[in-house]
Amino acid sequence: MRYSPILIFAYNRPDRLEALLASLAACPELDESPVSIFIDGPKGDHDRDSVLQVVEVAEALAPKHAVIRARDANLGLKQSIMTGVTDALQQNDRVIVLEDDLIVSPHLLTYFNAALRVYRDCERVWSITGYMFNVPELAVRDTSFFLPFPNPWAWATWSSRWEKFSRMRQPCDLPINASSFRTSFNAHGVRDFASILDLDRRELVSSWFINWYLAMFKDAGLTMWPPKPLVSNQGGADGTHATVLNLHRFLPRPPLSNEFLPEFPSDITVDYAALDMIRGSTDARLQRAVSVIGGIRRRIGNKLRI
């Protein structure tokens, strides 16, 4: 297969899927890439029409060769992604994963396909992401770099890494309340990942991503990041779990370049200078605030239910 399969996950936002498919159409590899669109089923009568509209958008705007998988029941994002990625990687050795609220650069598929070839046999590299925090000091670079945590907004991986993740999916045996663990797992202050993990363990959130990151963390895995974004998240403030308190609406969204394509590093190690710059970025501060507010809201909601 010349190009990697693309998995698109959608639910009840037809306008978001329409924008994603429009941006993807500018990627020259799209016509020769296998495409599967997973549309989660409605939760009830209140969202049935919007889910049907998403199906109509997919049928009208997706490439003619795309496979549209509209589910009858609502699985939720975690189960939808887990099932879709697992099934795809049983048939292929790599995948590109997109959610419906993204806008992508015309170069995103070029970047992903090249990176998946270059690092295929480097087991320490667990994933590639097209997202990047808005850090002007990094945007002037022309080479990607490695960080010790992934990102769920446009990513790619290989079947061997997903198999590791599947084998490692078990109750966390790490001391998640130990300050040294939390410092390391939080990527030295980029985001409060440890609190998200704690909420997941207490079943106050249901996150595929935090468990994917946990497996990567335990394996000392890395993710390759571009120095400036090849994807923009347009829907963080109106997703399934969004509230009026969600600060994603304030995230900087710099325009995506139509000309930029980063080079790949040969030194597979954490770029600590980049980590320092990201930690101080507006994006990181807002995402830390989102984590804190979300955790408080879920803990209060759980107490009220009790």
N, C-alpha and C positions, 0 to 999 in steps of 0.2 A: 504494500500500500504506500503510495507516494506521500499522501498527506494524512495527518492524524485525524481520527474521528472527533467531531465536535458534539458535545452534549449541552443542550440548552434546557434550563429548568424554569418553568413559568407556573403561574397560578391564576390570579384574578385581576391582572392589570394589563388590559389590552393595549393601552397607549404606550406602556413601557416596552412591551414585546415588539410593538411596531417600530419604536425608535431603535431598539437593538438590532432588529433584522435589517433596517435601513442602513445602519452603520456597517454591519457585517457585509452587506452587498458590495461595499467598496474594497473588500479584501480580495485580491486576485485569486487566492487559493480556494475560495469558497465553492466554486462550481465543481471542483474535483475532490472536495472533502466530504466524507460521509457525515451526515447531520442527523441527529435524533433530537426531537423536541418533546420533553416530558411535561405534560400539563396536569397538575394535581387536580383532583376532583373537588367539587363544592363541599363546603361544610354543612350547607343547608339551603333552604329556599332563598335566604337573603343574599347569597353570592352566586347562585346558579346562573343567572343571566350574564354576569361579568365573566365567569369561567367559559361560558359558551362563546362570548365575544372574543376571548383569547384564542379559542379553537379556530374561529373564523379568521382572525388575523394570521394565525400560523398557516392555515390552508391557502390564504390569499398571497402572502408575502414570502413565505419560506421558499428555498430552492425546490424545484420540482422533484428532485431526488430525495428530499428530506423525508424521514419517517416521523410521523406525528403520533405520539403515544398519549392519548387523553385518558386519564384514569376516571373510573366511575366513582371511586371512594376517595376521600381526602386522607392522604398519608401524612401530611405535614412535611416541612422542608427537610428535616433530618432523615426521615425514612425514604423520602423521595430521592434525595441525593445518594444515600447509601445504597439503595436498591439499583438505581440507574447506573451509577459508576461501577458497582460490582458486576452487574450483568455485562456492561460494555467491556470491562477488562478481562472477562472470561473469554471474550472473542478477539480482543486486540491487545497489543503490548503497551499502548499509551493512549491517553485521551486529553482533550482540552475541555474544560468545564466553564460554562458561562451561566449566569443568572439573568433574569429578564429585565433587571433595572440598570443595565450597563450600556454605555456607549463606547465603542472600541475604535482604535486607530486603524487606518487601512493597512498598517504594518503589523498588527497584532498576530495574525496567523503566520506570517513569515517568521516573526520572532519566536513564537512557540514551537513551530515545526523544526526550526534550526536548533533551538536549545534542546529539544527532546532527542535530536540525533546526537548532538555533541556530548551530552551528559548521560546518555542511556546506560552506559556501563559503570558509571560512577555512583555507587550505592549510597554514598554520603549525601548526594543531592536528592532530596525527596520530592521537591516540586519547583515549578517555575511560576512566577506571578507577573502579570502585566500591570498591576497597580503600583503606585508609588506615592508616598507622602509628598506634600508640596514643600520642597526644601530647595530654595534657589541655589544654595552652595553645591548641592549634588547635581542639579539640573545642567550645570555646565560640563559635567563629565561626559565622556563618550563610551564608557565601559560599564557594564552591569556589575553587580557585586552580590556577595552572599550574606544573609542574616540568619540567625538561629530560630526564626519563627516564620510560619506561612501566612498567607492572606487568602480569604475566601472569595475575593472579588476578581474573577478571571484568573484561573490557574490551570496548570497542566501537570500530569504525573505519569508514572509508568506502572504496569501491572505488578512488577516485583515489589515496589514500595507499598502499593495498596494491599498486597498479600501480607507484608509485614504488619501493616496496620490491622488487618483482619485477625492475625494471630495474636496481636497484643491487646485486643479489645477485651479487657477484663477489669474487675474492680481495681482502682488505683492503689498500689501498695507503697506509694511514696508519702512522706510526711508533709502533706500539703499545707499544714499550718505552721511548719517551721519557717522562720524568717529567711534562712539561707535558700531554701527551696523557692519561696515566693519571689525573692529577688532575682534568682536565675530564671525561673519560669516566666516572670514578667518582663524578660529581656531587659533587665536593669532599668525598668521604669517606663518602657514604651507604652504598655497598657497593663491593666490589672487582670491578666489572664487567669491568675490563681483564684480570684474571686468568682470568675465565670465557671471555672472547674468545680469550685465548691458548690455553686448553685446547681450545676449539672448533677453532682453526686447526691444532692438533696432533692433532686427531681423538681426543682423550681424553674429550671430551663431544660430544654432538650436540644443539645447542640452536637451536631456531627463534627463541627470544626474544632471545638476544644478537645475532643477525643483524638482527632487526626493530629492536632498539634502535640498532644501528650505523647502519642506514639513516636512522633518525630523527635521530640525532646529526649525521650528515653533512649533513642538510638543515636543521639548526637547528630541528627540530620540537619540539613541546611536547605534554604530556599533561595533561588536566585531572583534578584529584584532589578528592574531597570532604573537608571538614574533619574528619569522623569517618566510620568505616567503614559502608558499606552492604552489605558482604559479609565473611564470616569464612571463613578457610581452616582446615578441620578435619582435613586429611589430609596435611600436609606431612611428617610423621614416618613415614608408612607407605606412601609412594609407591614407584614402581618403583625409584628410586635411593636409597631411604632405608636407613640402617644404624643400629646402636645408638648411633653417634656423632652422629647427626643431632639438632641442637638445636631443630628446629622445634617439637617437643613443648612447649618452654618459652615459645613466643611468647604474649604476652598476647592474650586473645580477649574483648574487652569485648562485652557484649550489644548486639545490633543494635536500634536504635530503630524502633518502629513508627509514629512520628509525624514524624520528621525528614526534611526534603527541602531540600537546600541551594540557594541562589540561584547564578546564573551570573555570572562576572566579565566586564566589558566590556573591561578592560585586559588584552590578551593578551601577557603578559610573565612572566618567571620571578619567583616570589615567593621572594626570597632569605632573608627572615626565616623563612618556613616551612621552607625547606631547612635552615637552621641548626638549627631545633628538631627536625626529623626526624633529622638526623645524630646527635644526642645521645640519641635514644630507645632504649629497651630493645629494641624490634623491630629497629632498624637494627644495634645492636651484635650481636645474636644472628645476624642474617642475614650480617653480615661474618664472624662466626666460622664459620658454615656454609660460606661460600665458601672460607675458608682450609682447614678440615678436609677438605672435598670435594676441593680441589685437591691437597692432600698425598696423600690416599688414592688418587687416580687416577694421580698421578705414580709412587707406589710400585708400584701394580698394573702399570703399564706397564713399569717396570724389571724386575719379577718375570717378566713374560711374555717379555721379551727374554732 
